[in-house]
Amino acid sequence: MKPELRTRHFRIGVIHASLTTSMPRLLDEYTSLYREFQTDRPGEGEIRIMVGRTPLSARHRRRYQVSADGFVHFEPTRFQEVLPYVEWSLNLQIPRVMPQSLQLHSSALEIDGQGVILPGLSGVGKSTLTAGLLARGWRYLCDEFALIHAKTLQLQPYPRAICIKRASHPIIESLGLAVHGNRHYVKAAKGLVGFIKPTSVRPDVVGRACPIRYVVFPKYARNARPALVPISRAEAAFELHRFCFNLLRCRAVGLDVLAGVVRGASCYRLTAGEIRQTCDVVEKLVDRAEGHRARSA
């Protein structure tokens, strides 16, 4: 008798998704990360993720098969790899269901109605810095993508679980945060990882749609003294285009969107070091700008 397929639906910020699988453990682990976002029925433009097993044969060992909207994206061999690939399959479909938004490889946060993006490749410290700022009361939009609405130029919330490399777990624990369920997974580019459940930081941690006021390009350097260096808007726009996933597929002209973003933002490069000192530097930037705006009013 075939195992029963079960489906659960979620609304994670502006993204509707469902997970269908015959593996209760996977369904329960995924649901535990996103329980507050679970819904009773499919949403408009829902991304449908399905996870199954390939047949066992004499030539090939069985694999897990992770597909999205009918297309197989990944075939991992270990259960520990499956949940990270479920997340990535979901991410790959976002440009299709959100053609009105530009998608940047960037963390995105909100503080007092102002949007802050931290663009960069994997390994520059985006997720750890995001966790550090959330621990200080900032609000969360995403740690992997900045979704920018092409017409309003506002950041859209997509509060996916925060993926943290195993080596950074002691830093996360020092901030008073925890890896959800103390579970560890394997992600191809990062090795062993765990996930921070956003709502475990605070029940009201998820931010709202907001304009981008700061563009900060972080780069972690061991034992470095954290510092911010202002850059021109032209330099920031040039850098941002390198981190766009759908520059040519966005309904609006992607470069026009980037120009609009930097036109309304202050732009910086950040040398990131020890997490508390780095968070101090970023918070002082926002505080100084707020003080300047108040004096100019």
N, C-alpha and C positions, 0 to 999 in steps of 0.2 A: 504494500500500500504506500502510495506516495505521501511524503510529509505535506501537511496542510500549509498553503500559502496564506500569509496574513499581511494586511496593509495598514499602515498608520499615516495620517496626514498631519502636516505641520505648516504653520505660517511663521517664518523666521524673518521678521522685519517685513520688507517688501517682497520677499521671495516665498512662493508657495511650493511645497515639495511633499512627496510621499515616498515611503520606503516599503517595498513588497519583498518578502523573503519567507522561506520555510524554516529559517534558523531562529528559534526563539531567543537565544543568547544575543545574537546581533541586534535583533529588534528591541530587546530590553535595554541593551547598552546604549543604543542610539536614542531611544526614547528618554532614558534617564538624563541625557545631556540636554534634551530639548522639550522636556515635559511641559514647561510653561507655555510653549509655543504650539502644543498639540491642538488640533481641531477635529471636529466630527466629520467633516466632509471636504472634498477637494476644493481648491480655490482656483480662480481664473489664471490660466497660464501655468498650471502646476507642472513642475518638473518631476517626472516619474522615475524613481530609481528602483531597480530590481537586482537582487543578489541571489544567485543559485550556485549549483555545483555542476561541473562538466562531468560526463560519464567516464568511468574508469575503463581504461583500455590496456592492452598488453604493451603498447608502446609509450603511453603517456600516463603520468600520475594524475589523479583528479586535481582540478583547480577550482577555485572560486571564480565566479564570473560576475563582474559588476557592470551593469548597463544603465544607460539613461535614455529615456524616451525611445527605447527599442534599439539603441546602438551600443554594442559592447565596447567599453572603454579600457577595462583592465581585467587581467586574469591572474591574480596573485595565488601563491601556493600555500601561504600561511594565514591562519585566521587573524593573527595580530595585524596583518596588513589591510584587512578588509575595510574597517571603519574609516581609516584615512582615505582610502580610495573611494568610498561612498561620498565623503566630503568633496573630494576633488572632482568626481563625476558631476556632482551638483554644480560646482563652480564652472565647469566647462560649458554648461548649458545656459548660464546667465546671459551672455550676449544675445542668445536667441530669444529669450523671454523678456529681456529688458532692452530692446533696440533703441529706446528713447534715452538711455543712460550710457555715459562713457565709463569704462571700467579700468581703473588703475590698480597696479600692484602696490598697495599702500595700506597702512593702518589708517583708521579714521575715528576721531573722537569728537566729543562736544563738551564745551565748558561755557556755561552761562549763555547758551544760545549761539555760540561761535564755533565754527568747525575748524578742526586742525587735522591736516593729513601728514602722514609720515611715509613718503614714497621710498621704495628701495627694493633691491633684490633680496632673496633669502639670505640670512646670515648677517645682516647689518644691525640686528637688534630691535627690529620693529615691535615684535610681539612682547618681548621682555619690558621694553619701555612702555608699551600700552598697558601691560599689567601694573607696572609701577604707578602710572598716572590714575588708573582706575582705583587703586588702593588709596589714593588721596582724594577721591570724591569726583573725579572726572566721569563723564558718561560715555558709553560705548556705542560705536556704530559698526565697526568691523576691524579685524586684525589682519585681513588678507587683501581686501578690496575696498577701494573708495569708489562707490557708485555715485556718479555725478549726473543729475538730471540735466539733459542738454538744454532745455528751455529755461528752467529756473536757476541753474547752476548750483543747486543745493545738494548737499550730501544726503544720501538715502540710507536708512538703517538696515543693516544685514548682520545681526548679532550672532554670527556663527561662533562655535566653541573656539577658544583661543589655543592654538597648537604651540606647545612649548617643548624645546629639545630637552632631553634628559639632563644634559650638563647644566642647564639653567634652573632645574628644579630647586636646588638649595636657595637660589636667589628669590624665587617665587615664595618659598616657605618663609624666608626672612621678612617678606612683605606682609605676612599674615594671610597669604592666599594658599590654596591647596589644589593639587592635581585631582580632578574628579575621580572618585572611587579608588584612588591610588592605582589606577590601571595604566598599563603601558602598551603602546602600539609601535608598529614599525612603519616609518614613512621613508620612501625610497631615498629622497634627497637629504633627509635629516637624521636617519637612523632611529633610535628609540625616542619616542615622544609621549607626552601626556597631554590632556586637554583640561583647560580651566572652563568650568561651566559659568557663563557670564552672570547669570542671576544668583550664583552662590557668592559673588562679591558683595552685591546689595540687591534687594528686590527691585529697586528702581534704577538699576544701572544702565538700562538701554536708553540711549539718547533719541532725540527727535530730529527730523529733517532740519537742516540749518545751512547758512551760507558759509563758504570757506574763507576764513580770515587769516589763516597761517598755513604756509607750505614749508615744511621742515624736512630736509633730507638728512637722515641720521646715518652715522657710520660708527660702529663700535670699535674702539681701540683699547686693548688691555692696558690698564694702569694709566690711561690718558686722563688729563684734566678736562672735564666737560666744558665745551665752549661753543657759542653760536657765532657764526659769521654771516652778516647780511649778503645777499646776492641780488642781482638785478632781476626784474620780472622777465626780461628776455632770456636770461640764462636759465631761470626756473622753468619757463615754458619749454625750452629746448630739452632740459633734463626730463621733464614730465612725459614728453612724447615717447621716451625710451621705455616707459613703464605702462604704456597703454596696451590693453589686450584687444581692444576692438576699435582702434582709431579709424579704420576704413569702413567698419560695419555700422557705426553709430549713425542714426538717421540724420542728425545734424552734422555739419562739417566738424570733425573731431578737433582740428587745429583751432577753429573758432571757439570751441568750448574751452580748450586749454588757455587761449588768450583771455577769455572772459574770467576764468578762474584766477589767473595771476594778476589781472587788473584790479581785482578787489581784495588781494591778499598781500601780506608781508611775507617775504621769502628768505630762507636761511639754510645754511649747512650747519649740521650739528655734529660735533665730535662727542660721542657718547662714551662714558667710562663707568665708574661705580654708579649703581642704579639710583641711589638716593641723591647723590650730587647731580646726576643728570636730570632727574625730575625737578630738582631745585632750579636749575638753569631754565628749563622749559616753562615752569610756572612763573618765574620772574619775568620772562618775556611777555606772557599774557598779562600779568599784573601791571607792567610798565605801560603796555599799550592801552590798557583800560584807564590807567591814570591820565595818560595823555589825552584820550578821548574826552574824559570828564572835564579836564581843564580847558579843552577847546570848545566845549558845549556852551 
